[in-house]
Amino acid sequence: MQIMRKRERIVVDIPIVVTTVLDSLEGNIIDLSEGGAQVIGCALPAGTQCQIDLDGFTTFGTVRWSEEDRMGIRFPFELVEGPLYDRLTIARAARFSPATFQPRHAAATGGGGFGRRVG
């Protein structure tokens, strides 16, 4: 069964601290959307209420699934501001920036060179 997502997940690498009432764990967000994040390097049981701390800003969430060293966290409200939203916006823009974009014909022909037309 495939889960339908409202938002596209973007690959990132963001070191964070995940805090609960009893624990404070370090991890990295490896994919992020406005609605949630996948965290590696730590895990909490599914259903755990937590907060993600980054640059003095707190984002609340609930652990939806958990494995040995990773977990998925769903945000109760979509990201619209703060450092996580800023990092998501930057990662999304970098993904589609002209510096990383290479047209199909250029990739297939080895480039084409400056100012040359490729037929």
N, C-alpha and C positions, 0 to 999 in steps of 0.2 A: 504494500500500500504506500503510495507516494503522498506526502503532505503538501498541500497547496499553500504557498506563502503569498502574503499581500505585497511584501517588499523584497527586492533582490538583496541577497546577502553579498557583501563586499569583503574581499580578503584584506585583512589588516594585520598588524603586529603591534599591539598596544599593551605595555605592562600596566597591570592594575592591582589593586588590593580588593578582595571580596571579604566583606565583613558580615557576621551574624551576631546574635546576642552573645554567643560563646566563643566564636573563632574569628580570627583575622588571617586570611590566606593570600599569598601572592600567586598571581597567575598572569596569563597573557590572553587577550582577546585575539582570536585568529579569524573570525568572520563576524560581521556586524551589519545590522540593518536598523531602521528606526524602531522596530518592534522587539529586537532581542539580540543576543550575542552568544557565540560559542567560546568558551574559556578552556584553555588547556593549562596543565601544571597543578591543578587542584580540583577537588570534587566535593560536593555536598549532596546529601540525599535529595531525591526528587521531592518537591513540595516545600523545600526550605525557603523561607523569606530571607532575602539578603540585600546588601547594597554594594554597588561598585563604586569605589573611591578613586578618582583621578583628578589630579591638579586642584585639590580642595573642593571639588564638586562631587555630589553624591547622586547616583542614579539607583533607584530601587528596582528590585526584580524578584522573581520566583524561579527557582530551579525547576525546569520542566522534565529534564532527563539527566542522568548521570552515569558515567562509566568510571573506570579506575582512576584516570588522570584527566578527565575532561567532563564538561557539563554544558548544557544549554540553559540559558537564562532568558526568560521572557519579561519584558518591561510592562508595567501596568498601563503606562501612557507612552505614546510614541515620542521618540527623541525629536525635539524641535529647537533645542539650544544646549549650550554647555560644551565642555571639552570633548565628550564622546561624539556629539553631533558634529562638531568642528572637524574631528579626525575622520569621521565618515564622509563628510563633504569633500575633504581634501583627497581621500583615497578614491572616491568616486570620480572626481575631476581628473586625477592622475591616470586613472584607468582609460579614459577617453581622450587624453591629451594628444596633440599632434606629434609630440616627441616619441610616443609609444605606438602611434598608428603607422602602419606600413601597408599601402595599398596592395591588393592581391597581385596585380600585374608586376609590381616592383619586386615582390617577394619571389615570384615565379621566374623572373628574368635576371635576378641578381642585382637589381637596383635600377639601372637606367641612366644614372648620372645626372648632374645638375643641368636643368634646362632642356634635357632631351625628351622628345616625345616618344612614347612607347605605343606602337600600333597594335 
